[in-house]
């Protein structure tokens, strides 16, 4: 097993730094000089620069001003700090909106916005594309030989959609290509006879609006295709952005920063256009609505999702060292939590810890967003001390950079499936809790130190031992056959209620659920769904115990499968709730109900015991403590994280561990402070 090459040029270290906005302090050279001193104290070795700096870089059309950034970048480099240079397309200058109003985005109600906010532009506009390409070309030409430049940070958190006439025309052209110019085919796939919506001309097609809007909202095929088009158009826009960067600086990698389960774009479609993945992580630590342990679980799932897009390390591009400013309640991290949360990202495959933001601004909406440097302006704060501590720690963990994560388990998170579930008018209409269900099925593996790849249903399943498919409502063409083949070839598959119901255009599969060959692979037929009211409960008997269930109880008939659990109440009392089926060389489980977690955990731990997937060294861990592992050819790097506010102890069977911060033997029993973390190095056998 070999390490990956560095994600960015000439950087053997784990990256530590964050968003730096010196253009907000152009009139304060004293503060810019102080920034360098403080960055060195905090162990910063890289910054993201120029993310929203277009009005400084091009103050008027065609006149580029790089002098200020030249001095900033030169100073950073002279002090050992590298630059991920951003393209400025995330927020264009006022002069452009005034001169070229077509660049202004049109909202779903067909109203064109004023000059405002960010990501406020039309991705289709030829004018906007031309202006973006021009400024990016100028940036690339100017900085192509600067040794500080290690990567391109393209735009920032792409998002939103435009409904202008240019986008309508582009959408129709995209549909014509997808449906081979056959309008009858589109009508069949969108089921347009419903409510007399048959289209007789491509020009009749409009993008959807919200259900309470002026236009169409109930043709789910239209809605899904519009969402696919938005992803397509965003990637096309991004490729227009990156073309001059790749042509002028071919050795500099390109990335853009993703967001947490962002519904607006299908990130799985971006993977071929980027050199590495980066994302912005802002968990709600210390929120009383969810324990820190379960917040950590959900965050781990997101980290694994980002790692799995390209199956290599990623970059944590943004996180906060303290609080954010945009949640309903904005709590700072408690002592030790910053280090533990930062190293959780490293544990799951990040080769960086980066922040938004380096220094708090004085005005506008982000002036109270957490930062390394507070308005007080010096290093004598708890938060700065926490960041400096992480900087020191990362220096001692440099050997982890590039280490890989090996997974025998795959969990399917499919963005299009998620969008189709949201649109489906049935079951629970407002919130079907798809993401919560993913967390519920991810948790038993994470808790037991079993690494999980989080993949789209279009990925290759063949390299895994276990395939977990919660609420896989949408089964696209070819997917059912690949799932069945995975099981036939010796794999173990887990599928749940509300699975195998529709195709990629949200048309119901005929012949019963789950569709096609999946009924044979899982040995069941799901006849009916009982959607429980919020305060309603049922229970199932499994292994001599009773487990509470809620939300969904499918009425399922075994057709070859063995019944493992049965319902305890209602008209389907005694009917099967959990099924196990031997299918050719493998095994398939169908779980017909949503439980509170205990049943899912018991079943998944049975699968872990039966399949023996790769996992961290065995340890006795109290609830609230978890182990995660990366490895290279010689070592296993195990991150032991305590997400409780009490001192905890973890006991390992293998006593050969070395504590990577002290470089001393760790012994078999590891003590963890409240919200503490220890990183251990085990030799490979």
Secondary structure, 3 states (H helix, E strand, C coil): CCCCCCCCCCCCCCEEEEEECHHHHCCCHHHHHHHHHHHHHHCCCEEEECCCCHHHHCCECCECCCHHHHHHHHHHHHCCCEEEEECCCCCCCHHHHHHCHHHECECCCCCECCCCCCCCECCCCHHHHHHHHHHHHHHHHHHCCCCCEEEEECCCCCCCCCCCHHHHHHHHHHHHHHCCCCHHHHHHHHCCCHHHCCCCCHHHCCCCCCCCCCCCCCCHHHHHHHHHHHHHHHHHHHHHHHHHHHHHCCCCEEECEECCCCCCCCHHHHHHHCCCCEEECCCCCCCCCCCHHHHHHHHHHHHHHHHHHHCCCEEEEECCCCCCCCCCCCCCCCCCHHHHHHHHHHHCCECEEEECCCECCCCCCCCCCCCCECCCCCCCCHHHHHHHHHHHHHHHCHHHCCCECCCCEEEECCHHHHHHHHHCCCCCCCCCCHHHHHHHHHHHHHHCCECEEEECCCCCCCCCCEEEECCCCECCCCHHHHHHHHHHCCCEEEEECCCCCECCCCCECCCCECCCCHHHHHCEEEEEEEECCCCCCEEEEECCEEEEEEEEEEEEEECCCEEEEEECCCCCCCCEEEEEEEECCEEEEEECEEECCHHHHHHHHHHHHHHCCCECCCEEECCCEEEEEEECCCEEEEEEEECCCCCEEEEECCCCCEECCCCEECCCEEEECCCCEEEEEEECC
